[in-house]
Amino acid sequence: MISKGRTRILYLLVSSLIFVTALPFSTLPSCSISRTTGTEILIALRPEAIPHLIAPKEPDPLHTGISSLDSLNRKWNVHRMIRVFPDVSPEDETAVRHGLAGIYKLVVPQGTDLVTMIRDYKSDRHIDYAELNQPYEIK
């Protein structure tokens, strides 16, 4: 069961995301992507994939319980798979429904072709999205 405090945080997070995505693009602040070379991407597992994880809190990137994800992690030499929201329980139906329970940061060696890596992860049926983990500067 989710506490009232966590429910409020989830509500605020989801409300903020809905508000920002509903704004016309011209009203959003301009932002730029940092040009630093990264060694991480973010992935979000589809809600139906999350129950298949062997250790959702600290998954072994090569033995997650999802064979296609294991293959991708092996192919891209993923060193670590870190939960982005560690306090959100994978059993929390609200968090799963809003996509917060299955977001992971994948750490790879310096020099990895992240654009091609992201394309590979996006093609996996268990992955909802994959993107660069880069800082954005709001101007």
C-alpha positions in Angstrom: 0.0 0.0 0.0 1.3 3.5 -0.8 1.5 6.1 1.9 -0.4 9.5 1.7 2.9 11.3 1.3 4.0 9.1 -1.6 0.6 9.4 -3.2 0.9 13.2 -3.1 4.4 13.1 -4.6 3.2 10.8 -7.4 0.2 13.0 -8.0 2.4 16.1 -8.2 4.9 14.4 -10.5 2.2 13.0 -12.9 0.3 16.3 -12.8 3.4 18.3 -13.7 4.2 15.9 -16.5 0.6 16.2 -17.9 0.7 20.0 -17.5 4.0 20.4 -19.4 3.1 18.0 -22.2 -0.2 19.8 -22.6 1.4 23.2 -23.2 2.0 24.4 -26.8 5.6 23.9 -27.7 6.1 27.7 -28.2 5.3 28.4 -24.6 7.9 26.0 -23.1 11.2 27.4 -22.0 14.0 26.8 -24.4 16.5 24.2 -23.3 19.7 22.8 -24.7 21.3 19.4 -24.4 24.7 19.3 -22.8 27.4 18.3 -25.3 29.3 16.1 -22.9 29.8 12.5 -23.8 27.6 10.3 -21.7 28.0 6.7 -20.5 24.3 6.2 -19.5 20.9 5.8 -21.0 17.5 5.6 -19.4 15.1 2.9 -20.2 11.5 2.3 -19.0 10.2 -1.2 -18.9 6.6 -1.8 -20.0 4.3 -2.5 -17.0 3.7 -6.1 -18.1 7.5 -6.8 -18.1 8.2 -5.6 -14.5 6.9 -8.7 -12.7 9.4 -10.8 -14.7 12.4 -9.1 -13.2 14.3 -11.4 -10.8 15.5 -8.6 -8.5 13.7 -5.4 -9.5 15.5 -3.3 -6.8 19.0 -4.3 -7.8 18.9 -6.2 -11.0 22.0 -8.0 -12.4 22.1 -6.6 -15.9 23.0 -9.9 -17.4 20.4 -11.9 -15.5 17.3 -9.8 -15.2 14.7 -12.5 -15.9 13.9 -11.0 -19.3 16.0 -12.8 -21.9 15.8 -10.1 -24.6 16.9 -7.5 -22.0 19.8 -9.7 -20.9 20.9 -10.1 -24.5 20.8 -6.4 -25.1 22.7 -5.7 -21.8 25.3 -8.3 -22.8 25.6 -6.9 -26.3 26.2 -3.3 -25.0 28.4 -4.3 -22.1 26.1 -2.8 -19.5 28.0 -2.5 -16.2 25.1 -1.5 -13.9 21.4 -1.3 -14.0 20.2 1.3 -11.4 16.6 2.1 -10.5 15.9 5.8 -11.1 13.2 5.9 -8.4 14.5 3.5 -5.7 11.8 4.3 -3.2 9.0 3.3 -5.6 7.9 -0.3 -5.1 7.5 -2.5 -8.2 4.4 -3.9 -6.4 2.8 -0.5 -6.2 0.0 -0.6 -8.8 -0.2 3.2 -9.1 3.6 3.6 -9.7 3.5 0.8 -12.3 0.4 2.3 -14.0 2.2 5.7 -14.3 5.5 4.1 -15.4 7.6 5.0 -12.4 8.4 1.5 -11.1 10.4 0.3 -14.2 12.7 3.1 -15.0 16.4 2.2 -15.0 19.7 3.9 -15.7 22.1 1.7 -17.7 25.8 2.4 -17.3 28.0 1.5 -20.2 31.7 2.0 -21.1 32.9 5.4 -22.3 32.8 5.6 -26.1 29.7 3.5 -26.5 27.5 4.5 -29.5 24.6 5.6 -27.4 22.4 6.5 -30.4 22.6 3.0 -31.8 22.2 1.5 -28.4 19.0 3.5 -27.8 17.7 2.3 -31.2 18.3 -1.3 -30.1 16.6 -0.9 -26.8 13.6 0.9 -28.4 13.1 -2.1 -30.7 12.7 -4.5 -27.7 9.0 -5.3 -27.0 9.6 -5.1 -23.2 11.0 -1.5 -23.4 8.5 1.4 -23.3 11.2 4.0 -24.1 15.0 4.5 -24.2 16.7 7.9 -24.1 20.0 9.6 -23.3 20.6 10.4 -19.7 21.9 13.9 -20.1 21.5 17.1 -18.2 19.3 19.8 -19.8 19.8 23.4 -19.2 16.6 25.5 -19.0 17.1 29.0 -20.4 
